[in-house]
Amino acid sequence: MAEKTEVIYVVIPTYNEVDNIAALIKALLDISANITIIVVDDNSPDGTGKIVDELANSDSRVQCIHRQGKGGRGAACIEGFKKALAEGADLIFEMDADFSHDPREIPLFLEKIKDYDMVLGSRYTKGGKAINWSPLRRVFSHIANTITRFFLQIPITDYTNGYRCYRRRTFDFINFDAIDAKGYIVLSEIAFQIHRKGLAIGEVPTRFVNRVRGESNLNLNEVISALTSVFKLWLRYHKVRRPAIAPPGTAKARQTMC
């Protein structure tokens, strides 16, 4: 019997990515005919959403969710996840729109996810790296990961990278309604929920390249929010009894670093 082809969705949150989005969509569609793309656009004033709509008109594998106002990356991804699940996705990726996450690495994730419930791209595991970062950003990233690791104790090396792949079953154990965090800290909260449920998390090395087109959406407010939210996240979840380990599925019943 032939092996079932898994349905793959890629969720891309956007805000002012007019310089990147068309090229990224083309690169993703070229990887596999089995990929569907959901762009979640926060009402970008530069016309990002309009470009995606035009691409969607010519290719049914492209969709665009239009949100009113800049609601943050985390909330945008969650909205995309829900739509992908409703349409029958087996595997769901999330990635940034600025080519910081290389679409050519997707086959690495697809191979790794065979044994895990979630796989993330790590800049800090062997073979991973961050390219064209300023010294200040390198310092902030290391501090943020160190603080998050201290409080959350998830056996991963990169808490703040949004290049990830999830198995469908993983979302059965994620309580989206409980997520109170905003911005990039949602990445840590989702990983924390997955870890507490006993699901298997793996990592693949990734080359994170600082954007070459457009402007970064990371700002000082998001940095401050991320640092303060880690402690709030730890405090909130540790008031709740740790749930039972999730039943084993197709993934390894363990969590490990690469």
Secondary structure, 3 states (H helix, E strand, C coil): CCCCCCCEEEEEEECCCCCCHHHHHHHHHHHCCCEEEEEEECCCCCCHHHHHHHHHHHCCCEEEEECCCCCCHHHHHHHHHHHHHHCCCCEEEECCCCCCCCHHHHHHHHHHHHHCCEEEEECCCCCCEEECCCHHHHHHHHHHHHHHHHHHCCCCCCCCCCCEEEEHHHHHHCCHHHCCCCCCHHHHHHHHHHHHCCCCEEEEECEEECCCCCCCCCCHHHHHHHHHHHHHHHHHHCCCCCCCCCCCCCCCCCCCCC
